[in-house]
Amino acid sequence: MHADNREKVAREAAEAGGEPPPPAVTLIPIPLFHVFGFMMALRSVAMGETAVLMERYDFIAALRAIERYRVTLLPAAPPVLVAMVKYEEARRRDLSSLLVIGIGGAPLGREVAEQFAAVFPNVEIVQGYGLTESSGAVAATVGPEESKMYGSVGKLASHLQAKIVDPSTGEELGPGQRGELWVRGPIVMKGYVGDDEATAATVDSEGWLKTGDLCYFNEDGFLYIVDRLKELIKYKGYQVPPAELEHILQSHPEIVDAAVIPYPDEEAGQLPMAFIVRQPNSNITKEQVMDYVAKHVAPYKKVRRVAFVPTITKSPAGKILRRELVQQALSMGASKL
């Protein structure tokens, strides 16, 4: 709603005997150099709405801003939902103005979404998926019913084509089968400036953008993001998606945050290793963490190493910096794990 129209709408609502809608206010804690943050800022300008920008992301500062500026829309990465569910500070603040959380930047697990919906039943979770190379959104949930498809990023945008491709054979795959997502349409980039080699490796001669994401569509056309292909852990020939294990770990009541990385191993190739941020006063052990995951996954996906840390290293956009965590794990040494 444009700011100049708010008084008019309020008057019309008052004359009709109803309550005026709350002013639309978007809090943008995501950096503007990231396509998610840039598109959300552009949206606010295009809609004539109020945008509140944060110099850098800080969870407590974000809660204060929601309360102070009566924020109605919050774009965020999945860890923000985890923090809102598990940190008591979120329940001490008046967040009643918040109507929608837009999730992007990383896969959101069904378990985390369901926990959030139970604690904040009046906040709609809108999930979306896009890339810088696709100039923004590729898919999104639209409306309350689609928003309840927890774990899915919604249906493909109307102006795009998509297919799931076996990254090894190039074969097109059907519903429910996991492979690399390829998209084609008018919003796909022309290429990387000054880098023809990278462009050729990313966009083929028919205009298909190879996203590098492991995904699948269900029978109803809803898209699910599993993980980045290059981040899959190779354990004894099996491929283990770190995001899948992170979703399980984040569902544990004594775990505030988690990240899973590949730890080098001569016999297995790579071992799934978890970095864990415990709840305050929690004494959960490494064995309990590994047992919890083992109950939910196939044997080859089990977490084999655990390290407890005060925070998980992330980018300004909220993405886990796995390479840095791998270096951190190696510097710790096996005796400390």
DRENDO-1510 file (C-alpha; in Angstrom, 1 decimal, always signed):
<recs>
REC; n; res; u; v; w
REC; 1; MET; +0.0; +0.0; +0.0 .
REC; 2; HIS; +1.4; +3.4; -0.9 .
REC; 3; ALA; +2.0; +5.7; +2.0 .
REC; 4; ASP; -0.1; +8.5; +0.4 .
REC; 5; ASN; -3.1; +6.2; +0.4 .
REC; 6; ARG; -3.0; +5.0; +4.0 .
REC; 7; GLU; -5.2; +7.8; +5.4 .
REC; 8; LYS; -7.7; +7.4; +2.6 .
REC; 9; VAL; -7.9; +3.6; +3.3 .
REC; 10; ALA; -8.2; +4.2; +7.0 .
REC; 11; ARG; -11.1; +6.6; +6.5 .
REC; 12; GLU; -12.9; +4.3; +4.1 .
REC; 13; ALA; -12.4; +1.4; +6.6 .
REC; 14; ALA; -13.7; +3.6; +9.5 .
REC; 15; GLU; -16.8; +4.6; +7.4 .
REC; 16; ALA; -17.5; +0.9; +6.7 .
REC; 17; GLY; -17.2; +0.1; +10.4 .
REC; 18; GLY; -14.1; -2.1; +9.9 .
REC; 19; GLU; -10.5; -1.9; +11.1 .
REC; 20; PRO; -7.9; -0.4; +8.7 .
REC; 21; PRO; -5.2; -2.8; +7.6 .
REC; 22; PRO; -1.8; -2.3; +9.3 .
REC; 23; PRO; +0.8; -0.3; +7.4 .
REC; 24; ALA; +3.0; -2.6; +5.4 .
REC; 25; VAL; +6.5; -2.6; +6.9 .
REC; 26; THR; +9.3; -4.9; +5.7 .
REC; 27; LEU; +12.4; -5.5; +7.8 .
REC; 28; ILE; +15.4; -6.3; +5.6 .
REC; 29; PRO; +18.2; -7.9; +7.6 .
REC; 30; ILE; +19.7; -9.5; +4.5 .
REC; 31; PRO; +22.5; -7.7; +2.7 .
REC; 32; LEU; +21.5; -5.9; -0.5 .
REC; 33; PHE; +24.3; -7.4; -2.5 .
REC; 34; HIS; +22.5; -10.7; -2.1 .
REC; 35; VAL; +19.8; -11.3; -4.7 .
REC; 36; PHE; +17.2; -12.0; -1.9 .
REC; 37; GLY; +17.9; -8.8; -0.1 .
REC; 38; PHE; +18.0; -6.7; -3.3 .
REC; 39; MET; +14.7; -8.1; -4.6 .
REC; 40; MET; +13.0; -7.5; -1.2 .
REC; 41; ALA; +14.2; -3.9; -1.1 .
REC; 42; LEU; +13.1; -3.4; -4.7 .
REC; 43; ARG; +9.7; -4.9; -3.9 .
REC; 44; SER; +9.2; -2.4; -1.0 .
REC; 45; VAL; +10.1; +0.5; -3.3 .
REC; 46; ALA; +7.8; -0.7; -6.1 .
REC; 47; MET; +4.9; -1.2; -3.6 .
REC; 48; GLY; +5.5; +2.1; -1.9 .
REC; 49; GLU; +5.9; +0.4; +1.4 .
REC; 50; THR; +8.1; +1.1; +4.4 .
REC; 51; ALA; +11.4; -0.7; +4.5 .
REC; 52; VAL; +13.6; -1.0; +7.6 .
REC; 53; LEU; +17.2; -1.8; +6.8 .
REC; 54; MET; +19.8; -3.3; +9.1 .
REC; 55; GLU; +23.5; -2.6; +8.7 .
REC; 56; ARG; +24.3; -6.2; +9.7 .
REC; 57; TYR; +22.2; -9.1; +10.9 .
REC; 58; ASP; +21.8; -9.6; +14.6 .
REC; 59; PHE; +19.0; -11.7; +15.9 .
REC; 60; ILE; +18.2; -9.7; +19.1 .
REC; 61; ALA; +18.4; -6.4; +17.1 .
REC; 62; ALA; +16.0; -7.9; +14.6 .
REC; 63; LEU; +13.5; -8.8; +17.3 .
REC; 64; ARG; +13.7; -5.2; +18.7 .
REC; 65; ALA; +13.2; -3.8; +15.2 .
REC; 66; ILE; +10.1; -5.9; +14.6 .
REC; 67; GLU; +8.6; -4.7; +17.9 .
REC; 68; ARG; +9.6; -1.0; +17.5 .
REC; 69; TYR; +8.6; -0.5; +13.8 .
REC; 70; ARG; +5.6; -2.9; +13.9 .
REC; 71; VAL; +7.1; -5.0; +11.1 .
REC; 72; THR; +4.6; -7.0; +9.0 .
REC; 73; LEU; +7.0; -8.8; +6.6 .
REC; 74; LEU; +10.4; -10.4; +7.5 .
REC; 75; PRO; +12.5; -12.0; +4.7 .
REC; 76; ALA; +15.0; -14.4; +6.3 .
REC; 77; ALA; +17.1; -17.5; +6.0 .
REC; 78; PRO; +15.9; -20.7; +7.8 .
REC; 79; PRO; +18.1; -20.3; +10.9 .
REC; 80; VAL; +16.0; -17.3; +11.9 .
REC; 81; LEU; +12.9; -19.6; +12.3 .
REC; 82; VAL; +15.0; -21.9; +14.4 .
REC; 83; ALA; +16.1; -19.1; +16.6 .
REC; 84; MET; +12.6; -17.7; +17.0 .
REC; 85; VAL; +11.3; -21.0; +18.2 .
REC; 86; LYS; +14.2; -21.8; +20.6 .
REC; 87; TYR; +15.3; -18.5; +22.1 .
REC; 88; GLU; +13.1; -17.3; +24.9 .
REC; 89; GLU; +13.8; -13.7; +23.9 .
REC; 90; ALA; +11.5; -14.1; +20.9 .
REC; 91; ARG; +8.6; -14.9; +23.2 .
REC; 92; ARG; +9.3; -11.9; +25.5 .
REC; 93; ARG; +9.0; -9.5; +22.6 .
REC; 94; ASP; +5.8; -8.1; +21.1 .
REC; 95; LEU; +5.9; -9.6; +17.6 .
REC; 96; SER; +2.1; -9.5; +17.1 .
REC; 97; SER; +2.5; -7.2; +14.0 .
REC; 98; LEU; +4.4; -9.9; +12.1 .
REC; 99; LEU; +2.2; -11.4; +9.4 .
REC; 100; VAL; +4.5; -13.1; +7.0 .
REC; 101; ILE; +8.0; -14.5; +7.0 .
REC; 102; GLY; +9.6; -15.0; +3.6 .
REC; 103; ILE; +12.1; -17.8; +3.6 .
REC; 104; GLY; +14.9; -18.2; +1.1 .
REC; 105; GLY; +18.7; -18.6; +0.8 .
REC; 106; ALA; +18.8; -22.2; +2.0 .
REC; 107; PRO; +16.4; -25.2; +2.2 .
REC; 108; LEU; +13.8; -25.1; +5.0 .
REC; 109; GLY; +13.1; -28.4; +6.8 .
REC; 110; ARG; +9.5; -29.5; +7.4 .
REC; 111; GLU; +10.2; -30.2; +11.1 .
REC; 112; VAL; +11.5; -26.6; +11.7 .
REC; 113; ALA; +8.5; -25.1; +9.8 .
REC; 114; GLU; +6.0; -27.1; +11.8 .
REC; 115; GLN; +7.7; -26.1; +15.1 .
REC; 116; PHE; +7.5; -22.5; +14.0 .
REC; 117; ALA; +3.9; -22.7; +13.0 .
REC; 118; ALA; +3.0; -24.2; +16.4 .
REC; 119; VAL; +4.7; -21.3; +18.3 .
REC; 120; PHE; +3.6; -18.6; +15.9 .
REC; 121; PRO; +0.3; -19.8; +14.4 .
REC; 122; ASN; -0.6; -16.3; +13.1 .
REC; 123; VAL; +2.5; -15.9; +11.0 .
REC; 124; GLU; +2.4; -17.2; +7.4 .
REC; 125; ILE; +5.5; -18.9; +6.1 .
REC; 126; VAL; +6.2; -18.1; +2.5 .
REC; 127; GLN; +9.0; -20.1; +0.9 .
REC; 128; GLY; +10.7; -19.2; -2.4 .
REC; 129; TYR; +13.7; -20.2; -4.5 .
REC; 130; GLY; +15.8; -18.2; -6.9 .
REC; 131; LEU; +19.4; -17.4; -8.0 .
REC; 132; THR; +21.4; -14.4; -9.0 .
REC; 133; GLU; +21.7; -16.1; -12.4 .
REC; 134; SER; +17.9; -16.3; -12.7 .
REC; 135; SER; +17.4; -12.7; -11.8 .
REC; 136; GLY; +15.4; -13.6; -8.7 .
REC; 137; ALA; +12.5; -16.0; -8.1 .
REC; 138; VAL; +12.2; -19.3; -9.8 .
REC; 139; ALA; +9.5; -20.7; -7.6 .
REC; 140; ALA; +7.4; -19.6; -4.6 .
REC; 141; THR; +4.4; -20.7; -2.5 .
REC; 142; VAL; +1.4; -18.5; -3.2 .
REC; 143; GLY; -1.5; -18.2; -0.7 .
REC; 144; PRO; -2.2; -19.8; +2.6 .
REC; 145; GLU; -2.8; -23.3; +1.3 .
REC; 146; GLU; +0.5; -23.6; -0.6 .
REC; 147; SER; +2.3; -22.0; +2.3 .
REC; 148; LYS; +1.4; -25.0; +4.4 .
REC; 149; MET; +3.4; -27.3; +2.0 .
REC; 150; TYR; +6.2; -27.1; +4.5 .
REC; 151; GLY; +9.6; -28.1; +3.0 .
REC; 152; SER; +8.6; -27.1; -0.5 .
REC; 153; VAL; +9.5; -23.8; -2.2 .
REC; 154; GLY; +6.3; -23.8; -4.2 .
REC; 155; LYS; +5.5; -24.2; -7.8 .
REC; 156; LEU; +7.5; -22.9; -10.8 .
REC; 157; ALA; +6.9; -19.3; -11.9 .
REC; 158; SER; +4.6; -19.1; -14.9 .
REC; 159; HIS; +7.2; -17.7; -17.2 .
REC; 160; LEU; +9.7; -20.5; -16.7 .
REC; 161; GLN; +10.4; -24.0; -17.8 .
REC; 162; ALA; +12.2; -26.5; -15.6 .
REC; 163; LYS; +13.4; -30.1; -15.6 .
REC; 164; ILE; +15.3; -32.4; -13.3 .
REC; 165; VAL; +18.4; -33.9; -14.8 .
REC; 166; ASP; +20.6; -36.8; -13.7 .
REC; 167; PRO; +24.0; -35.0; -13.2 .
REC; 168; SER; +25.9; -38.0; -14.3 .
REC; 169; THR; +24.0; -39.1; -17.4 .
REC; 170; GLY; +22.1; -36.0; -18.5 .
REC; 171; GLU; +18.8; -38.1; -18.4 .
REC; 172; GLU; +15.6; -36.2; -17.6 .
REC; 173; LEU; +14.0; -37.6; -14.4 .
REC; 174; GLY; +10.4; -37.8; -13.4 .
REC; 175; PRO; +8.4; -36.7; -10.3 .
REC; 176; GLY; +9.9; -37.8; -7.0 .
REC; 177; GLN; +13.4; -38.4; -8.5 .
REC; 178; ARG; +16.3; -36.3; -7.3 .
REC; 179; GLY; +18.6; -34.6; -9.8 .
REC; 180; GLU; +20.0; -31.2; -10.8 .
REC; 181; LEU; +17.4; -28.5; -11.5 .
REC; 182; TRP; +17.6; -26.9; -14.9 .
REC; 183; VAL; +15.5; -23.8; -15.7 .
REC; 184; ARG; +14.9; -21.8; -18.8 .
REC; 185; GLY; +13.0; -18.6; -19.5 .
REC; 186; PRO; +13.3; -14.8; -20.2 .
REC; 187; ILE; +14.7; -14.0; -16.8 .
REC; 188; VAL; +17.8; -16.3; -17.1 .
REC; 189; MET; +21.0; -14.4; -17.4 .
REC; 190; LYS; +22.8; -14.0; -20.7 .
REC; 191; GLY; +26.1; -15.0; -19.0 .
REC; 192; TYR; +29.0; -14.0; -16.7 .
REC; 193; VAL; +30.7; -10.8; -17.9 .
REC; 194; GLY; +34.1; -11.5; -19.3 .
REC; 195; ASP; +34.0; -15.3; -18.5 .
REC; 196; ASP; +32.8; -17.3; -21.5 .
REC; 197; GLU; +34.1; -20.5; -20.0 .
REC; 198; ALA; +32.0; -20.2; -16.8 .
REC; 199; THR; +29.0; -19.1; -18.9 .
REC; 200; ALA; +29.3; -22.2; -21.2 .
REC; 201; ALA; +29.5; -24.5; -18.1 .
REC; 202; THR; +26.3; -22.9; -16.6 .
REC; 203; VAL; +24.0; -22.1; -19.5 .
REC; 204; ASP; +23.8; -24.6; -22.4 .
REC; 205; SER; +23.3; -23.8; -26.1 .
REC; 206; GLU; +19.5; -24.2; -25.6 .
REC; 207; GLY; +19.3; -21.6; -22.8 .
REC; 208; TRP; +19.0; -24.1; -19.9 .
REC; 209; LEU; +20.5; -22.7; -16.7 .
REC; 210; LYS; +22.1; -25.5; -14.7 .
REC; 211; THR; +21.4; -24.4; -11.1 .
REC; 212; GLY; +23.8; -26.8; -9.3 .
REC; 213; ASP; +21.0; -27.6; -6.9 .
REC; 214; LEU; +19.8; -31.2; -6.1 .
REC; 215; CYS; +16.0; -31.0; -6.3 .
REC; 216; TYR; +12.8; -32.9; -7.2 .
REC; 217; PHE; +9.2; -32.1; -8.1 .
REC; 218; ASN; +6.4; -34.0; -6.5 .
REC; 219; GLU; +3.4; -35.3; -8.5 .
REC; 220; ASP; +1.5; -32.0; -8.0 .
REC; 221; GLY; +4.4; -29.8; -9.3 .
REC; 222; PHE; +5.7; -28.6; -6.0 .
REC; 223; LEU; +9.5; -28.1; -6.0 .
REC; 224; TYR; +11.7; -29.4; -3.2 .
REC; 225; ILE; +15.4; -28.3; -2.7 .
REC; 226; VAL; +17.5; -31.0; -1.2 .
REC; 227; ASP; +21.0; -29.3; -1.2 .
REC; 228; ARG; +23.8; -27.9; -3.3 .
REC; 229; LEU; +25.3; -30.7; -5.5 .
REC; 230; LYS; +28.8; -29.6; -4.7 .
REC; 231; GLU; +28.1; -29.8; -0.9 .
REC; 232; LEU; +27.0; -33.4; -0.9 .
REC; 233; ILE; +29.1; -35.6; +1.4 .
REC; 234; LYS; +30.6; -38.6; -0.3 .
REC; 235; TYR; +30.6; -41.4; +2.3 .
REC; 236; LYS; +31.7; -44.8; +1.0 .
REC; 237; GLY; +30.2; -44.1; -2.4 .
REC; 238; TYR; +26.9; -42.8; -1.0 .
REC; 239; GLN; +25.8; -39.2; -1.3 .
REC; 240; VAL; +24.7; -37.5; +1.9 .
REC; 241; PRO; +23.0; -34.1; +1.8 .
REC; 242; PRO; +24.2; -32.0; +4.8 .
REC; 243; ALA; +20.9; -30.0; +4.8 .
REC; 244; GLU; +18.9; -33.1; +5.4 .
REC; 245; LEU; +20.9; -33.9; +8.6 .
REC; 246; GLU; +20.8; -30.2; +9.7 .
REC; 247; HIS; +17.0; -30.2; +9.5 .
REC; 248; ILE; +16.9; -33.3; +11.8 .
REC; 249; LEU; +19.4; -31.8; +14.3 .
REC; 250; GLN; +17.6; -28.5; +14.4 .
REC; 251; SER; +14.4; -30.3; +15.4 .
REC; 252; HIS; +16.0; -31.5; +18.7 .
REC; 253; PRO; +14.8; -29.4; +21.6 .
REC; 254; GLU; +18.3; -29.1; +23.1 .
REC; 255; ILE; +19.9; -27.9; +19.9 .
REC; 256; VAL; +19.7; -24.2; +18.9 .
REC; 257; ASP; +21.6; -24.5; +15.7 .
REC; 258; ALA; +23.6; -27.0; +13.7 .
REC; 259; ALA; +25.8; -27.4; +10.6 .
REC; 260; VAL; +27.0; -30.6; +8.9 .
REC; 261; ILE; +30.3; -30.8; +6.9 .
REC; 262; PRO; +32.4; -33.5; +5.2 .
REC; 263; TYR; +35.3; -34.5; +7.4 .
REC; 264; PRO; +38.1; -36.2; +5.4 .
REC; 265; ASP; +38.6; -39.9; +6.1 .
REC; 266; GLU; +41.0; -42.4; +4.4 .
REC; 267; GLU; +38.6; -45.4; +4.6 .
REC; 268; ALA; +35.2; -43.7; +3.9 .
REC; 269; GLY; +36.3; -40.8; +1.9 .
REC; 270; GLN; +34.3; -38.3; +3.9 .
REC; 271; LEU; +32.4; -38.5; +7.2 .
REC; 272; PRO; +29.4; -36.5; +8.1 .
REC; 273; MET; +30.5; -34.2; +11.0 .
REC; 274; ALA; +28.1; -32.0; +13.0 .
REC; 275; PHE; +28.8; -28.7; +14.6 .
REC; 276; ILE; +26.3; -28.2; +17.4 .
REC; 277; VAL; +25.1; -25.1; +19.3 .
REC; 278; ARG; +23.5; -26.3; +22.5 .
REC; 279; GLN; +20.6; -24.7; +24.3 .
REC; 280; PRO; +21.8; -22.8; +27.4 .
REC; 281; ASN; +22.2; -25.2; +30.4 .
REC; 282; SER; +21.9; -28.2; +28.0 .
REC; 283; ASN; +24.3; -31.1; +28.7 .
REC; 284; ILE; +23.5; -33.1; +25.6 .
REC; 285; THR; +26.4; -35.3; +24.7 .
REC; 286; LYS; +28.0; -36.2; +21.4 .
REC; 287; GLU; +26.7; -39.8; +21.6 .
REC; 288; GLN; +23.1; -38.5; +22.2 .
REC; 289; VAL; +23.4; -36.2; +19.1 .
REC; 290; MET; +24.6; -39.1; +16.9 .
REC; 291; ASP; +21.9; -41.5; +18.3 .
REC; 292; TYR; +19.2; -38.9; +17.6 .
REC; 293; VAL; +20.2; -38.6; +14.0 .
REC; 294; ALA; +20.6; -42.4; +13.6 .
REC; 295; LYS; +17.0; -42.9; +14.5 .
REC; 296; HIS; +15.9; -40.8; +11.6 .
REC; 297; VAL; +18.2; -41.8; +8.7 .
REC; 298; ALA; +19.6; -44.7; +6.8 .
REC; 299; PRO; +22.9; -46.1; +8.2 .
REC; 300; TYR; +25.1; -44.4; +5.6 .
REC; 301; LYS; +23.7; -41.0; +6.5 .
REC; 302; LYS; +24.6; -41.2; +10.2 .
REC; 303; VAL; +26.6; -38.4; +11.8 .
REC; 304; ARG; +30.1; -39.8; +12.7 .
REC; 305; ARG; +31.7; -36.9; +14.5 .
REC; 306; VAL; +30.4; -34.0; +16.7 .
REC; 307; ALA; +31.8; -30.8; +17.9 .
REC; 308; PHE; +30.1; -28.3; +20.2 .
REC; 309; VAL; +30.6; -24.6; +19.4 .
REC; 310; PRO; +29.1; -21.3; +20.6 .
REC; 311; THR; +28.0; -20.2; +17.1 .
REC; 312; ILE; +27.8; -21.5; +13.6 .
REC; 313; THR; +29.9; -19.6; +11.0 .
REC; 314; LYS; +27.6; -18.0; +8.4 .
REC; 315; SER; +27.6; -15.5; +5.7 .
REC; 316; PRO; +25.8; -12.1; +6.0 .
REC; 317; ALA; +23.0; -13.7; +4.1 .
REC; 318; GLY; +22.7; -16.5; +6.6 .
REC; 319; LYS; +24.3; -19.3; +4.6 .
REC; 320; ILE; +26.5; -21.8; +6.4 .
REC; 321; LEU; +30.2; -21.3; +5.5 .
REC; 322; ARG; +31.1; -25.0; +5.3 .
REC; 323; ARG; +34.6; -24.5; +3.9 .
REC; 324; GLU; +35.5; -22.5; +7.0 .
REC; 325; LEU; +33.9; -25.1; +9.3 .
REC; 326; VAL; +36.0; -27.8; +7.5 .
REC; 327; GLN; +39.2; -25.9; +8.2 .
REC; 328; GLN; +38.0; -25.3; +11.8 .
REC; 329; ALA; +37.4; -29.1; +12.2 .
REC; 330; LEU; +40.8; -30.0; +10.8 .
REC; 331; SER; +42.5; -27.5; +13.1 .
REC; 332; MET; +40.8; -28.9; +16.1 .
REC; 333; GLY; +42.5; -32.3; +15.6 .
REC; 334; ALA; +40.9; -35.7; +16.1 .
REC; 335; SER; +41.8; -35.8; +19.8 .
REC; 336; LYS; +39.4; -32.9; +20.5 .
REC; 337; LEU; +36.4; -34.2; +18.6 .
</recs>
